[in-house]
Amino acid sequence: MITEHDLDEAIAECQGVRHPNANTAIMLAAFLTIKKEMFGNNETSGSAISAYSYAARPPEDEKQQSGADTVGDYGRSEFLQTVKGKSPASVFAAMDDLMSTLKTVNARAYNNVLRKIK
């Protein structure tokens, strides 16, 4: 059984890597997610996970103004097939959480994504 102490040690090890790579970022995100799911949100202040956005869903009238009730078919990748037919608000909420994590563990990749979107 994984203990909270084991997860704290693994998180500290990932955060202590001088030159993190994609695998380090993936492991850190996984450890933080496991800790949150198993033990709740017991992180100390200033921790990476506390930066998550828990924004409220947009009101129904905003959804109607956007002109899209569901995400369309934009390609054949696993991601695009998964979001096809889903509510844009729920997809963007999940993407916002992912981007918050990415900003914490790999600011360079985060900035590249924002640059591509602009």
N, C-alpha and C positions, 0 to 999 in steps of 0.2 A: 504494500500500500504506500502510495506517495504521501509524504507528510508536508505540511506547510513549510517546515524548516528546509526540507529538500528542495522545494520550489524556490524559496528565498535564496538558497545557495546557488542554484542554477541561474536565476535571474541576475544575481550579483556577478556571476562569472561572465555571462553574456555582456552585461553592461561594462565590465572591466576590460573587454577586448580593445586593444589600441587601434587596430585597423579592421573594423567589422566588415564582413562581406554579406552577401544575400543570405547565406545559410545561418549566419549569426542572427540576422534580423528575423528570419523565420522562426528560429528556435526561441528567441526572446518573446516574440508575439505569442507563440504557442504556450510558453511557460506562464506568461501573464494571463492568458485566457483560461488556462487550466486552473490557475490559482483563483481567479475571479469566480469561476463556475463551482469549484469545490469548496472554497472557504469564504465566499462573499467578497465584498469590496473593503478589505482590511488594510489597504496599502497606506503607507505613511504619507504625510502631505508632501507634495512636490513630486510624487511618483508619476511615471509615464502614463499609467492607465487613468489617472485622475483627469487627464486632458480630454477624455471622450466627450463628444457632444450628445446630449440627451434632449435635443430640440423637440418641441411638440409637433405633431402632424399638422399640416396646413388645414385650415377650415375647408369644408366641402365646397364653398363658393370659390375659393382660390383654385381648387383642383379643376373646377369647371372652366374657370377663366384661362387656365393653362392650355386648354384645348386637347389634352391627352388623358384618356382614362386608363390606358395601359401602354406598356412599352411595345413597340412594333418589332418586326423581324428585320434586324439590321446585319445579320451575318450568321456564320456557322460555328463560331468559336463556342466553347463550353459555356463561357460567361454570358455571351449574347443569347444563347439558347435557354439558359437558366432564367434570365430576366424577361424574356419574351412573354408578354401577356400579364406581367405583374404591374402593380401600381407604381408610377414613377416616384411617388413620395416614399414608398418603402424601399425602393432600389437606392434612391439618393441617401436615405438615412443609413443604410448599410455601407454605402460608399463613403459617407462622411466619417463613420467609425474607422473604416479602413484607412482613409487619408490621414486621420488624426494619429493612428498608429504609425503609418509610414513616415509622417513628419518627425515623429519621435525617434524612430529607429534608423531612418535613412533620409535625412533632409535633402540630399542631392536628388534622389529619385522623386521625392515629393515635389521639389521645385521644377524638375523636368516635366512632370505630369501637368502642373499648373501652367507652365510655359506652352505646352502643346495645346491645352484647352484655350488659352488666350489667342 
